[in-house]
Amino acid sequence: MTVRIRIPEWSKKTTLKVNGEMVQDVKSGSYATIQRQRKSGDAITLSLDLRSRLLRTGKQPENMAILRGPIVLSRDSRMSDLVPDAWIKLGLNKEGYVDISLTAREQGAYWMQFALTGRAEMCREESDAPRQIIFCDYSSAGNTYDEHSRFRSWYPQMLDPTNMIK
């Protein structure tokens, strides 16, 4: 029997096991093929890479979105005193990913809630000290359907004029 499992392109550290044994040559952005005689009780285990990463537009000023695996993260006005439109600066770890942690959530308000440390730019000339910034999954953001229901998933980055000089 042949089983083909799609490995998402964004999952750079994927493990695939059959009955506890690693499947070799698993590559992101392709299909892993398991070809073997099937037996009752066989178990296939897939572990995907859910490290948070930035997706950039590449335009000036550059915009970014934060993704955790396939989940787009959003800032919701109900979550903190930081307005969703505030510019933010995030640090990347040495592997190029955003360090983010799952946090306790309000019952029924959000499916998922995350925290990370960053700087909030309230205006372009000043910056706040590093602070915890709370995000939720995009599907939970702004779902109160009232005037207080503001959220944002794309975040503008500070314009660096030195990069514009040719």
Residue pairs with C-beta under 8 A, 6 or more apart in sequence:
1 35
1 36
1 37
1 38
2 33
2 34
2 35
3 33
3 34
3 35
3 44
4 31
4 32
4 33
4 34
5 16
5 31
5 32
5 34
5 44
5 46
6 30
6 31
7 14
7 16
7 26
7 27
7 28
7 29
7 30
7 31
7 32
8 28
8 29
8 48
8 69
8 70
9 28
9 29
10 28
10 49
10 53
10 67
10 69
10 70
11 28
11 48
11 49
11 69
12 28
12 49
12 51
13 49
13 51
14 26
14 28
14 46
14 47
14 48
14 49
15 22
15 26
15 45
15 46
15 47
16 22
16 23
16 26
16 32
16 34
16 44
16 45
16 46
16 47
17 23
17 44
17 45
18 34
18 36
18 42
18 43
18 44
18 45
19 42
19 43
20 43
20 45
23 32
23 34
25 32
26 32
34 44
48 69
49 69
50 68
50 69
51 68
51 95
51 97
51 98
52 66
52 67
52 68
52 73
52 97
52 98
52 99
52 100
52 114
52 116
53 66
53 67
53 96
53 97
53 98
54 64
54 65
54 66
54 67
54 90
54 92
54 98
55 64
55 65
55 66
55 67
56 62
56 63
56 64
57 63
57 64
57 154
60 159
60 163
60 164
61 156
61 157
61 158
61 159
62 156
62 157
63 154
63 155
63 156
63 157
64 90
64 154
64 155
64 157
65 72
65 73
65 153
65 154
65 155
66 72
66 73
66 90
66 98
66 100
66 116
66 135
66 155
67 73
68 100
68 114
71 112
71 137
71 138
72 137
72 138
72 153
73 100
73 114
73 135
73 136
73 137
73 138
73 153
74 84
74 135
74 136
74 137
74 138
74 140
74 141
74 142
74 151
74 152
74 153
75 82
75 84
75 133
75 134
75 135
75 136
75 141
75 151
75 152
75 155
76 84
76 110
76 136
76 140
76 141
76 142
76 150
76 151
77 83
77 84
77 148
77 149
77 150
77 151
78 109
78 144
78 148
78 149
79 113
79 134
79 135
79 136
80 133
80 134
82 120
82 131
82 133
83 150
84 150
84 151
84 152
85 152
86 120
86 121
86 122
87 120
87 121
87 124
87 155
87 156
87 157
87 158
88 118
88 119
88 120
88 121
88 133
88 155
89 118
89 119
89 121
89 127
89 157
89 158
90 98
90 116
90 118
91 98
91 99
91 117
91 118
92 98
93 99
98 116
99 116
99 117
100 114
100 115
100 116
100 135
101 114
101 115
101 116
102 112
102 113
102 114
103 113
103 114
103 115
103 134
104 113
105 111
105 112
105 113
105 136
106 113
109 140
110 136
110 137
110 140
110 141
111 136
111 137
111 139
111 140
112 136
112 137
112 140
113 134
113 135
113 136
114 134
114 135
114 136
115 132
115 133
115 134
115 135
116 132
116 133
116 135
117 130
117 131
117 132
117 133
118 130
118 131
118 133
119 127
119 128
119 129
119 130
119 131
120 127
120 128
120 131
120 133
121 127
121 128
121 158
122 128
124 158
124 159
138 153
141 151
141 153
142 149
142 150
142 151
143 149
